[in-house]
C-alpha cells in the first residue's frame, strides 16, 4: 500500500495514506462545525455568536504560515505528525467535555483555538510529506484522496459525534470516540517516505558544531525558505494560485448554516447527522475523487473556478426550492459533493504551484489565504441569515462566489496578455 513505482523509477506514496493521515484534521472540523454548532443552536445561542466561534477555529489556520517554517527547519515531518496527532486527539476529547451552552462558550473558545493549532501543525506535516511523495502527473489524484480524507473525516466528526451525543447521557463520549479514531488512523504514517531535511546537518562526526556554524546553517535554511516563497510568488502560476485561494470561491461556508436552519426545513438531529455528517462526508469524499480526476485533465485553476460557480448555483437553487425535508437532503448533499470538487481543485492548484523545497511553509501560505474567505464568509452568511432568514444567507454565499470567480477571470485574462511572448513586463 505504501509506495508504487512511477516516473523515472522513483517511488511515490499511495494517495490512500494521505487520506488516512488527514482524517483527524477533518474530524476536528466536523465535530465543531456540525455537532457543537447544532447543540449550541439547540441551546439558543445566537447565530452570529456561533459564527464567531467558528471563525476562531480558522484563526490558527489563517496564521499558520507564521509557524510553518518550524516544520520545514526543525524536526522530521513524521515527528511533527506524531506530536500533533496526539495533541489534536486530546483537544477533541477535551472539547467534548465542555457543555455546548452559553455558559460553556469561554472554554469552548480556548479549546477551539488550541485544538486547531494542533490540527494545523498536523496538516502541515501531512502536506509536506504529500508534496515530496506525489508524482507530478498525479497531483490531482492525490489531491482528491487527500481532501476525501479531510471532508470524509469532517462527516465522521459531525455525523457520528452528533448521533452519539443525541443518544447518550455521557457528554464526554462523542469526543473520546473521535479521539480514538484519530489516533488509529495516524498509524498510516509508517507508510510514508521521510524527505531529506531542509535544514542541513550541523554535525559530521556526531558532535555538535560551535554555535556560529549552527546559526549560519539556520540562516541559510531560512534564506532557502524565503527564496522558495519568492520564486512561487513571482511566477504567474504562483500569484494566480495565491489570488484564487484568497477569493471567496468554493469556500463551502454555507455549510455552517445548514445545522442552524434545519428545523425550518423540518430536519431533526438525526437528519442533520445524516446530511451534514455521514452522507455528506461520503459524497464530499466522492466529489474529491471526481474533482481530482478532472484536475489532471484540464487547467487546475479553471477547474477551481468552474466548481466555484457550481457551488453558487447550488446555494441559489436551495434558496428557491421549497423548504421541505426532501429538499433539505437534496441540496445539503449536493452542496457537500460540490465542496469535494472545490477542495480537490484547491489542493491540486496548490501542489502545482509550490513544488517541493520548503513545502510546509509554501503550502501553509496558500492554505492560510484559503481559510480567510471561509472565516469571513461564515460570519457574513450568518449575519444575513440572522437578519433576514435562511434565503438571505444562501444568497450571500452564492453572490460572493460568483463575484470571486468574475474577479479571478479578469485578473487571469490581463495576466495572460502580459505574459505573451514578446510582451515586456515591468519587474
Secondary structure in CASP SS format (residue, H / E / C, confidence):
PFRMAT SS
TARGET T0000
AUTHOR 0000-0000-0000
METHOD secondary structure of the structure
MODEL  1
X C 1.00
X C 1.00
X E 1.00
X E 1.00
X E 1.00
X C 1.00
X H 1.00
X H 1.00
X H 1.00
X C 1.00
X E 1.00
X E 1.00
X E 1.00
X C 1.00
X H 1.00
X H 1.00
X H 1.00
X H 1.00
X H 1.00
X H 1.00
X H 1.00
X C 1.00
X H 1.00
X H 1.00
X H 1.00
X H 1.00
X H 1.00
X H 1.00
X H 1.00
X H 1.00
X H 1.00
X H 1.00
X H 1.00
X H 1.00
X H 1.00
X H 1.00
X H 1.00
X H 1.00
X H 1.00
X H 1.00
X H 1.00
X H 1.00
X C 1.00
X C 1.00
X C 1.00
X C 1.00
X H 1.00
X H 1.00
X H 1.00
X H 1.00
X H 1.00
X H 1.00
X H 1.00
X H 1.00
X H 1.00
X H 1.00
X H 1.00
X H 1.00
X H 1.00
X H 1.00
X H 1.00
X H 1.00
X C 1.00
X H 1.00
X H 1.00
X H 1.00
X C 1.00
X H 1.00
X H 1.00
X H 1.00
X H 1.00
X H 1.00
X H 1.00
X C 1.00
X C 1.00
X C 1.00
X H 1.00
X H 1.00
X H 1.00
X H 1.00
X H 1.00
X H 1.00
X H 1.00
X H 1.00
X H 1.00
X H 1.00
X H 1.00
X H 1.00
X H 1.00
X H 1.00
X H 1.00
X H 1.00
X H 1.00
X H 1.00
X H 1.00
X C 1.00
X C 1.00
X C 1.00
X C 1.00
X C 1.00
X C 1.00
X C 1.00
X C 1.00
X C 1.00
X H 1.00
X H 1.00
X H 1.00
X H 1.00
X H 1.00
X H 1.00
X H 1.00
X H 1.00
X H 1.00
X H 1.00
X H 1.00
X H 1.00
X H 1.00
X H 1.00
X H 1.00
X H 1.00
X H 1.00
X H 1.00
X H 1.00
X H 1.00
X H 1.00
X H 1.00
X H 1.00
X H 1.00
X H 1.00
X H 1.00
X H 1.00
X H 1.00
X C 1.00
X C 1.00
X C 1.00
X H 1.00
X H 1.00
X H 1.00
X H 1.00
X H 1.00
X H 1.00
X H 1.00
X H 1.00
X H 1.00
X H 1.00
X H 1.00
X H 1.00
X H 1.00
X H 1.00
X H 1.00
X H 1.00
X H 1.00
X H 1.00
X H 1.00
X H 1.00
X H 1.00
X H 1.00
X H 1.00
X H 1.00
X H 1.00
X H 1.00
X H 1.00
X H 1.00
X H 1.00
X H 1.00
X H 1.00
X C 1.00
X C 1.00
X C 1.00
X C 1.00
X C 1.00
X C 1.00
X H 1.00
X H 1.00
X H 1.00
X H 1.00
X H 1.00
X H 1.00
X H 1.00
X H 1.00
X H 1.00
X H 1.00
X H 1.00
X H 1.00
X H 1.00
X H 1.00
X H 1.00
X H 1.00
X H 1.00
X H 1.00
X H 1.00
X C 1.00
X C 1.00
X C 1.00
X C 1.00
X C 1.00
X C 1.00
X C 1.00
X C 1.00
X C 1.00
X C 1.00
X C 1.00
X C 1.00
X C 1.00
X C 1.00
X C 1.00
X C 1.00
X C 1.00
X C 1.00
X C 1.00
X H 1.00
X H 1.00
X H 1.00
X H 1.00
X H 1.00
X H 1.00
X H 1.00
X H 1.00
X H 1.00
X H 1.00
X H 1.00
X H 1.00
X H 1.00
X H 1.00
X H 1.00
X H 1.00
X H 1.00
X H 1.00
X H 1.00
X H 1.00
X H 1.00
X H 1.00
X H 1.00
X H 1.00
X C 1.00
X H 1.00
X H 1.00
X H 1.00
X H 1.00
X H 1.00
X H 1.00
X H 1.00
X H 1.00
X H 1.00
X H 1.00
X H 1.00
X C 1.00
X C 1.00
X C 1.00
X C 1.00
X C 1.00
X C 1.00
X C 1.00
X C 1.00
X H 1.00
X H 1.00
X H 1.00
X H 1.00
X C 1.00
X C 1.00
X C 1.00
X C 1.00
X H 1.00
X H 1.00
X H 1.00
X C 1.00
X C 1.00
X C 1.00
X H 1.00
X H 1.00
X H 1.00
X H 1.00
X H 1.00
X H 1.00
X H 1.00
X H 1.00
X H 1.00
X H 1.00
X H 1.00
X H 1.00
X H 1.00
X H 1.00
X H 1.00
X H 1.00
X H 1.00
X H 1.00
X H 1.00
X H 1.00
X H 1.00
X H 1.00
X H 1.00
X H 1.00
X H 1.00
X H 1.00
X H 1.00
X C 1.00
X C 1.00
X C 1.00
X C 1.00
X H 1.00
X H 1.00
X H 1.00
X H 1.00
X H 1.00
X H 1.00
X H 1.00
X H 1.00
X H 1.00
X H 1.00
X H 1.00
X H 1.00
X H 1.00
X H 1.00
X H 1.00
X H 1.00
X H 1.00
X H 1.00
X H 1.00
X H 1.00
X H 1.00
X C 1.00
X C 1.00
X C 1.00
X C 1.00
X H 1.00
X H 1.00
X H 1.00
X H 1.00
X H 1.00
X H 1.00
X H 1.00
X H 1.00
X H 1.00
X H 1.00
X H 1.00
X H 1.00
X H 1.00
X H 1.00
X H 1.00
X H 1.00
X H 1.00
X H 1.00
X H 1.00
X H 1.00
X H 1.00
X H 1.00
X H 1.00
X H 1.00
X H 1.00
X H 1.00
X H 1.00
X H 1.00
X H 1.00
X H 1.00
X C 1.00
X C 1.00
X C 1.00
X C 1.00
X H 1.00
X H 1.00
X H 1.00
X H 1.00
X H 1.00
X H 1.00
X H 1.00
X H 1.00
X H 1.00
X H 1.00
X H 1.00
X H 1.00
X H 1.00
X H 1.00
X H 1.00
X H 1.00
X H 1.00
X H 1.00
X H 1.00
X H 1.00
X H 1.00
X H 1.00
X H 1.00
X H 1.00
X H 1.00
X H 1.00
X H 1.00
X H 1.00
X H 1.00
X H 1.00
X C 1.00
X H 1.00
X H 1.00
X H 1.00
X H 1.00
X H 1.00
X H 1.00
X H 1.00
X H 1.00
X H 1.00
X H 1.00
X H 1.00
X H 1.00
X H 1.00
X H 1.00
X H 1.00
X H 1.00
X H 1.00
X H 1.00
X H 1.00
X H 1.00
X H 1.00
X H 1.00
X H 1.00
X H 1.00
X H 1.00
X H 1.00
X H 1.00
X H 1.00
X H 1.00
X C 1.00
X C 1.00
X C 1.00
X C 1.00
X C 1.00
X C 1.00
X C 1.00
X C 1.00
X C 1.00
END
